[in-house]
Amino acid sequence: MLRNFNNLIPTKFGISLGSMRPSQSEIGRTRRRNRRGLAPVEMALSLPLLMGFVAALVAFGYAASWKIRSEVVARNVGWRNRHPRWAHWNAYPAEWPTTGTFDRHGAAPLDDLDQYSVTAAPIIRGPISQVNVNSNVLNLSRDVTQSGAQIRRNPPLLPRLGEISYDTNHQYLDDFFTHSEMGISNSSRRIPRIYELDLDFVRDSAPVLMAISAIENNPRRQLLIALDQDPEFIAWRGGAPDFHPRISTRSYELDVDWVRQQRVEGLLNSIERLPQRMVNSTIGLYRQQINESVPPLTDAAIAELERKIRELEEYRERLDARAEGR
């Protein structure tokens, strides 16, 4: 009953109360009319915040870019004069403002390298414990060089933030263990400079004395002369070939298995082929004497050389047969 109560009340104009309610379209028009003029106010209130945010981004990017440039200049100043570049370190970097400065000088040893002792490595120290390594010569951090760049700039848009200042340093190792850095001449040996040799210990060392005695008292010592001092080669050519088996490369490796496979096995093969090499070289020497001697050799001398050649060829055949039997 109350739902239609308004329809039962008579009015002066003969209309109901429900007909006096505003429609939705009228409410929307009213709200739009009430917000007219607020957009400029909101823009005026938010614009300073927006501009401040943009200015902060510009200042941050400006500071970051100059930090990167100072680091690049600090590295460039040091490394462009390091071997083998040999440039002038004091040449002004490109696009570096005249208000900025840079320098290059020696620095204190790096504490982080103290745990890495080169002199304690087995390949450096060697098997003899009594031999000391000169740690001053093989000190990694002995010649530490430091280069730096300094710059001061005023940030744009926000000068009240204060001056931007960078003092960037870069350290690097600058020691190549050359003869000048080691304090010796270019023709001097580096071993006495690197190793602190106890000569009295070396002379009195039992292994050294035993090795010297074994060499001097070797009953076949004279036979070893043919390896590098063969008198026949010296008489004909003025010098003897060196038949000593050697490792073909000077590369170093701490892996025992790799050294055994790549170096020791090849060295053993060279030792096994050594008799064939010496036989072939001697046969070539005798044939050269027969064909190129001036004046020509006598028939008796030629016959003697041909006899030696036949003996060497028979010996070579026995060597080949023995190698094939294995």
RALIN-V907177 format. One record per residue. N is the residue number from 1. RES is the residue in three letters. PHI is phi in whole degrees, -180 to 180 (NA if undefined). PSI is psi in radians with two decimals (999 if undefined). OMEGA is omega in whole degrees, 0 to 359 (NA if undefined). Layout:
[[N	RES	PHI	PSI	OMEGA] [N	RES	PHI	PSI	OMEGA]]
This chain:
[[1	MET	NA	-0.70	181] [2	LEU	-70	-0.40	182] [3	ARG	-61	-0.63	181] [4	ASN	-107	0.40	183] [5	PHE	-65	-0.64	181] [6	ASN	-66	-0.41	179] [7	ASN	-76	-0.31	182] [8	LEU	-89	-0.26	182] [9	ILE	-83	2.14	179] [10	PRO	-78	2.59	178] [11	THR	-122	2.90	181] [12	LYS	-65	-0.62	184] [13	PHE	-97	0.00	176] [14	GLY	77	0.51	179] [15	ILE	-123	2.75	180] [16	SER	-88	2.86	178] [17	LEU	-68	-0.54	181] [18	GLY	-63	-0.51	181] [19	SER	-74	-0.18	181] [20	MET	-89	-0.07	179] [21	ARG	-71	2.45	179] [22	PRO	-74	2.58	178] [23	SER	-80	2.98	180] [24	GLN	-67	-0.65	179] [25	SER	-65	-0.66	178] [26	GLU	-67	-0.66	178] [27	ILE	-63	-0.77	179] [28	GLY	-62	-0.72	179] [29	ARG	-65	-0.62	179] [30	THR	-67	-0.74	180] [31	ARG	-65	-0.71	179] [32	ARG	-65	-0.65	179] [33	ARG	-67	-0.58	181] [34	ASN	-72	-0.45	182] [35	ARG	-92	-0.01	178] [36	ARG	-64	2.27	181] [37	GLY	94	-0.13	179] [38	LEU	-80	-0.49	182] [39	ALA	-59	-0.82	176] [40	PRO	-62	-0.62	179] [41	VAL	-66	-0.78	179] [42	GLU	-64	-0.68	177] [43	MET	-63	-0.73	180] [44	ALA	-66	-0.59	180] [45	LEU	-77	-0.65	184] [46	SER	-88	-0.37	182] [47	LEU	-61	-0.78	178] [48	PRO	-60	-0.69	178] [49	LEU	-65	-0.74	179] [50	LEU	-65	-0.79	180] [51	MET	-66	-0.65	177] [52	GLY	-64	-0.68	178] [53	PHE	-65	-0.75	178] [54	VAL	-64	-0.72	179] [55	ALA	-64	-0.66	178] [56	ALA	-65	-0.69	177] [57	LEU	-63	-0.74	179] [58	VAL	-64	-0.77	180] [59	ALA	-65	-0.71	179] [60	PHE	-65	-0.78	177] [61	GLY	-64	-0.65	178] [62	TYR	-63	-0.78	180] [63	ALA	-67	-0.72	180] [64	ALA	-66	-0.71	180] [65	SER	-64	-0.70	179] [66	TRP	-73	-0.50	174] [67	LYS	-65	-0.78	179] [68	ILE	-64	-0.74	180] [69	ARG	-65	-0.67	178] [70	SER	-66	-0.66	177] [71	GLU	-66	-0.71	178] [72	VAL	-64	-0.77	180] [73	VAL	-65	-0.71	180] [74	ALA	-62	-0.74	178] [75	ARG	-69	-0.72	183] [76	ASN	-65	-0.68	180] [77	VAL	-61	-0.69	181] [78	GLY	-80	-0.81	190] [79	TRP	-81	-0.37	182] [80	ARG	-75	-0.22	177] [81	ASN	-107	0.15	180] [82	ARG	-88	2.54	181] [83	HIS	-55	2.35	9] [84	PRO	-104	0.48	185] [85	ARG	-78	-0.83	177] [86	TRP	56	0.70	175] [87	ALA	-86	3.00	178] [88	HIS	-85	2.01	185] [89	TRP	-67	-0.45	183] [90	ASN	-89	0.15	173] [91	ALA	-67	2.39	187] [92	TYR	-70	2.25	180] [93	PRO	-63	2.63	180] [94	ALA	-67	2.41	176] [95	GLU	61	0.36	176] [96	TRP	-95	2.17	185] [97	PRO	-64	2.67	181] [98	THR	-68	-0.33	177] [99	THR	-76	-0.28	178] [100	GLY	-87	2.70	179] [101	THR	-127	2.92	178] [102	PHE	-155	2.77	182] [103	ASP	-153	2.96	180] [104	ARG	-152	2.20	184] [105	HIS	-160	2.99	177] [106	GLY	-72	2.76	182] [107	ALA	-134	2.94	179] [108	ALA	-70	2.71	178] [109	PRO	-58	2.59	181] [110	LEU	-80	2.10	180] [111	ASP	-68	-0.45	182] [112	ASP	-69	-0.32	182] [113	LEU	-92	-0.01	181] [114	ASP	-64	-0.51	181] [115	GLN	-77	-0.24	179] [116	TYR	-103	1.62	183] [117	SER	-94	1.93	179] [118	VAL	-69	-0.60	184] [119	THR	-70	-0.28	179] [120	ALA	-89	-0.11	180] [121	ALA	-69	2.42	181] [122	PRO	-60	-0.61	182] [123	ILE	-70	-0.37	178] [124	ILE	-92	-0.80	185] [125	ARG	-73	-0.69	181] [126	GLY	87	3.11	185] [127	PRO	-80	-0.25	184] [128	ILE	-93	1.98	184] [129	SER	-71	-0.41	182] [130	GLN	-76	-0.17	180] [131	VAL	-90	2.15	181] [132	ASN	-97	2.53	178] [133	VAL	-98	2.34	179] [134	ASN	-71	1.76	184] [135	SER	-68	-0.42	180] [136	ASN	-70	-0.56	181] [137	VAL	-77	-0.77	183] [138	LEU	-98	0.59	177] [139	ASN	-87	2.03	184] [140	LEU	-61	-0.67	185] [141	SER	-96	0.39	182] [142	ARG	-69	-0.82	182] [143	ASP	-111	1.33	176] [144	VAL	-91	2.22	180] [145	THR	-113	2.45	180] [146	GLN	-122	2.24	175] [147	SER	-117	2.64	184] [148	GLY	-149	2.86	177] [149	ALA	-139	2.41	182] [150	GLN	-126	2.36	182] [151	ILE	-148	2.51	175] [152	ARG	-132	2.22	182] [153	ARG	-139	2.63	174] [154	ASN	-96	2.22	183] [155	PRO	-69	2.49	177] [156	PRO	-76	2.77	174] [157	LEU	70	-0.63	181] [158	LEU	-126	1.19	181] [159	PRO	-65	-0.35	181] [160	ARG	-71	-0.24	178] [161	LEU	-66	-0.33	180] [162	GLY	101	3.03	183] [163	GLU	-76	2.40	175] [164	ILE	-89	2.18	184] [165	SER	-130	2.30	178] [166	TYR	-131	2.34	174] [167	ASP	-129	1.53	188] [168	THR	-94	2.32	179] [169	ASN	-120	2.58	179] [170	HIS	-140	2.18	180] [171	GLN	-110	2.51	179] [172	TYR	-154	2.78	180] [173	LEU	-86	2.39	185] [174	ASP	-135	0.88	181] [175	ASP	-132	2.16	181] [176	PHE	-112	0.13	179] [177	PHE	55	0.72	176] [178	THR	-77	2.98	183] [179	HIS	-64	-0.62	179] [180	SER	-70	-0.67	179] [181	GLU	-70	-0.50	180] [182	MET	-88	-0.08	177] [183	GLY	78	0.50	179] [184	ILE	-131	2.90	178] [185	SER	-80	2.89	183] [186	ASN	-70	-0.37	180] [187	SER	-97	0.01	181] [188	SER	-89	2.77	177] [189	ARG	-80	2.44	180] [190	ARG	-86	-0.35	183] [191	ILE	-59	-0.85	179] [192	PRO	-63	-0.41	179] [193	ARG	-82	-0.64	182] [194	ILE	-78	-0.75	185] [195	TYR	-106	2.36	175] [196	GLU	-90	1.56	187] [197	LEU	-82	2.30	173] [198	ASP	-94	1.66	186] [199	LEU	-64	-0.61	177] [200	ASP	-62	-0.68	178] [201	PHE	-67	-0.69	181] [202	VAL	-65	-0.71	181] [203	ARG	-69	-0.63	184] [204	ASP	-94	0.04	182] [205	SER	-69	2.30	180] [206	ALA	-61	-0.78	178] [207	PRO	-61	-0.64	180] [208	VAL	-68	-0.78	179] [209	LEU	-63	-0.67	178] [210	MET	-67	-0.68	179] [211	ALA	-67	-0.73	179] [212	ILE	-64	-0.74	179] [213	SER	-65	-0.70	180] [214	ALA	-65	-0.63	179] [215	ILE	-71	-0.77	183] [216	GLU	-70	-0.58	183] [217	ASN	-99	0.21	179] [218	ASN	-67	2.12	181] [219	PRO	-66	-0.36	180] [220	ARG	-103	0.43	182] [221	ARG	-62	-0.67	181] [222	GLN	-66	-0.50	180] [223	LEU	-70	-0.44	180] [224	LEU	-74	-0.20	180] [225	ILE	-63	-0.51	182] [226	ALA	-66	-0.28	181] [227	LEU	-69	-0.55	181] [228	ASP	-148	-0.04	181] [229	GLN	-135	0.75	181] [230	ASP	-66	2.16	184] [231	PRO	-67	-0.52	180] [232	GLU	-68	-0.72	177] [233	PHE	-66	-0.72	181] [234	ILE	-65	-0.71	181] [235	ALA	-67	-0.58	184] [236	TRP	-92	-0.75	186] [237	ARG	-108	-0.15	181] [238	GLY	86	-0.06	179] [239	GLY	-165	2.73	183] [240	ALA	-108	2.49	175] [241	PRO	-69	2.67	179] [242	ASP	-98	1.91	182] [243	PHE	-94	0.09	182] [244	HIS	-63	2.19	177] [245	PRO	-66	2.35	180] [246	ARG	-138	2.77	174] [247	ILE	-76	2.33	188] [248	SER	-72	-0.40	183] [249	THR	-124	2.80	180] [250	ARG	-109	0.30	178] [251	SER	-71	2.63	185] [252	TYR	-117	2.55	181] [253	GLU	-152	2.40	180] [254	LEU	-92	-0.14	179] [255	ASP	-77	2.01	185] [256	VAL	-65	-0.75	181] [257	ASP	-64	-0.71	179] [258	TRP	-64	-0.74	179] [259	VAL	-63	-0.70	180] [260	ARG	-64	-0.75	184] [261	GLN	-78	-0.74	187] [262	GLN	-90	-0.37	185] [263	ARG	-122	-0.89	185] [264	VAL	-67	-0.78	180] [265	GLU	-62	-0.71	176] [266	GLY	-65	-0.65	178] [267	LEU	-66	-0.71	178] [268	LEU	-65	-0.67	176] [269	ASN	-64	-0.66	177] [270	SER	-65	-0.65	178] [271	ILE	-66	-0.69	179] [272	GLU	-67	-0.57	179] [273	ARG	-86	-0.03	183] [274	LEU	-60	-0.79	179] [275	PRO	-58	-0.72	178] [276	GLN	-63	-0.71	179] [277	ARG	-62	-0.79	182] [278	MET	-68	-0.66	179] [279	VAL	-65	-0.82	181] [280	ASN	-62	-0.72	180] [281	SER	-66	-0.68	181] [282	THR	-70	-0.69	176] [283	ILE	-62	-0.73	177] [284	GLY	-63	-0.64	178] [285	LEU	-63	-0.79	182] [286	TYR	-66	-0.74	180] [287	ARG	-67	-0.59	176] [288	GLN	-66	-0.67	177] [289	GLN	-65	-0.66	180] [290	ILE	-68	-0.68	187] [291	ASN	-91	-0.43	189] [292	GLU	-120	0.10	181] [293	SER	-68	2.36	176] [294	VAL	-128	2.06	355] [295	PRO	-69	2.90	181] [296	PRO	-59	2.63	180] [297	LEU	-73	2.74	176] [298	THR	-73	2.87	180] [299	ASP	-63	-0.62	180] [300	ALA	-67	-0.71	179] [301	ALA	-67	-0.67	179] [302	ILE	-66	-0.72	180] [303	ALA	-64	-0.67	179] [304	GLU	-65	-0.72	179] [305	LEU	-67	-0.68	179] [306	GLU	-66	-0.59	177] [307	ARG	-65	-0.75	178] [308	LYS	-65	-0.65	179] [309	ILE	-63	-0.74	179] [310	ARG	-63	-0.72	178] [311	GLU	-63	-0.73	179] [312	LEU	-67	-0.65	179] [313	GLU	-67	-0.69	176] [314	GLU	-64	-0.69	178] [315	TYR	-65	-0.66	178] [316	ARG	-66	-0.66	177] [317	GLU	-64	-0.68	178] [318	ARG	-66	-0.68	177] [319	LEU	-63	-0.75	179] [320	ASP	-65	-0.69	180] [321	ALA	-66	-0.70	178] [322	ARG	-66	-0.66	178] [323	ALA	-67	-0.68	178] [324	GLU	-69	-0.53	179] [325	GLY	-68	-0.54	177] [326	ARG	-73	999	NA]]
